[in-house]
Amino acid sequence: MCGIVGYIGAEEGKDILIEGLRRLEYRGYDSAGIAMLGADSKLHIVRCQGKLNGLECKLREEPVSGNVGVAHTRWATHGRPSEENAHPHRSGPFALVHNGIIENYAVLKQELESQGHSFTSQTDTEVIVKLLDREWQRTGDYWEAVRSTLGKLKGSYALVIVNEQEPDQLIAAKKESPLILGFTDSAYFLASDVPAILPYTRKVVYLNDEELVFINRHGYRIESVVDGKERVHEPHWVDWNPVMAEKAGYKHFMLKEIYEQPRAVIDTFRSVIDLERKQIRFAELNLDRDLLNRIKKVCLVACGTSYHAALVAKYMIEALCRVPVEVDLASEFRSRDPVLDESVLLVVISQSGETADTRAALKEGIDKGAQCRAIVNVVGSSIARMAHGVIYTHAGPEIGVASTKAFTTQLVALYLLALHWAAETGRQSVEAIEQYIQDLVELPGKMEKVLGDAEKIGIWARKYMHYKDFLYLARGPLYPIALEGALKLKEISYIHAEGYAAGEMKHGPIALIDEDMPVMVLLKQGPLFEKMISNVQEVKARDGQVLTLIEGEPGDSGGLNDGEFVIPPSSDWLSPVLFSLPLQLFAYHVAVLRGTDVDQPRNLAKSVTVE
Ligand code: AGP
């Protein structure tokens, strides 16, 4: 996610802003910038693609100083990483930084262009500052122009505005993206996260959604964007140490990222769904009806956790779009001389967008003339740039080596691809598509519920942390989640774990079952439920221990198990997201109890850029 720092006070602000960005670097970014009101009462803006060192180099050539300003590190969501797309963005007397996704930016941009406004970037953020400039010219009132601008925005934002005609003011607003206000007796700070301001103050006010704050050198006023009424919040005293602060108070990045998943899923589907019209619009996929109607086969290719997302998508796409889907590990696909041509849609999936085997698989597809698309989490990554079209997950930077929020947002992106395909080709009715979209809109709430019940998973972890082997069993679209759960456990706790299609038990794995081989079983209501119950009985009959994740009501597994965790009901295609969460938490808690390096497990890298 982007990082924002704002400052107004009596001291020189440049170093405060740059140091603040450094303390937000863990959030991940691909460009940075700063805007300061100089002694000449003019706005001075310096931006650069890349890391903060590059910005500091530029600042040595183009120095800025002053005691009012904003700074920003950008994690690209709209528009590639570049200096033109870096924040702050300017229009008229305003410089603005933003974190979030403006869903209706394209419509607003068209309106502004039709009124003669020109744009220099591909970002949704530049639309905000152009809109503000237009509203200010229309109303002649700065505060009113800010209120009017925010009223036209749909989506999420944390933004800070500097106005060279109001050198003693900062204005900020928040909706769904993080923004805090910190202050001392003589200075006011705005930041995306606590670490940026800890060196200066521990007194903070956490802004609520749809709140606006007007700040000058002597105080601030918070008001509601909705009704304009003043809001008063008690300041908090932050007692985190700097290391804790980087993880927003979580012990590990992985745990933070597990709990960020509902937000990441919302950001991912809101970047492509018009919730009012219940329509899906991919900005950069380049996959229209004509093309889709010519596709005879889909190849989904990835590595590791991303491969498990591809396995789930096979069930989804074949069921909803009625087109054959092959799924391959990238390392195998690239070396088996696959049969590809223009009638094949190759979709590669990669969080980092840099995995060597996946890049090679994509190149194989490009060289053989397939239609090639990518689902990635990093804007401007190699794979994103190589493919003929891309769907971005909006998980934000994933720091923990074990992939969690990237995985669940990949599942959502693949679900959206399947719905887009089914809608474009008429394989599903308008009503069915609207229901599938409604199922997705309800998903984050169910995710929050699962994450809220996590205490039981910690109890399981304490009971089973010393076992040497685990078996994960499931059927249908949950089978890949058994594989994913086993991968999570093995890669961060170093316990041997295998995921298996439960129907295969009699074909071998049942020989493994005894009291020393705990079995995690995933049960979903539906045609496969009874078969899964039979598998549980087989395991219990051989003194195996069974931990059950079950969709339904407590006790639905008939007391056959040694532990039961209830999952809220959802569709076949979204239940994999819900079942993933307790498996991520189980692996996490076992690893913490076993004292492994959860965020940096031995021998692993976050992105395998070498073969
Ligand atoms: C997932 O927990 C692992 N860290 C690993 O399997 C990862 O999914 C795999 O290396 C693929 O990475 P990518 O999605 O960045 O291509």
Boltz pocket constraint, residues with backbone or C-beta under 6 A from the ligand:
constraints:
  - pocket:
      binder: B
      contacts: [[A, 303], [A, 304], [A, 305], [A, 306], [A, 349], [A, 350], [A, 351], [A, 352], [A, 353], [A, 354], [A, 355], [A, 358], [A, 401], [A, 402], [A, 403], [A, 404], [A, 491], [A, 605], [A, 606], [A, 607], [A, 608]]
      max_distance: 6.0
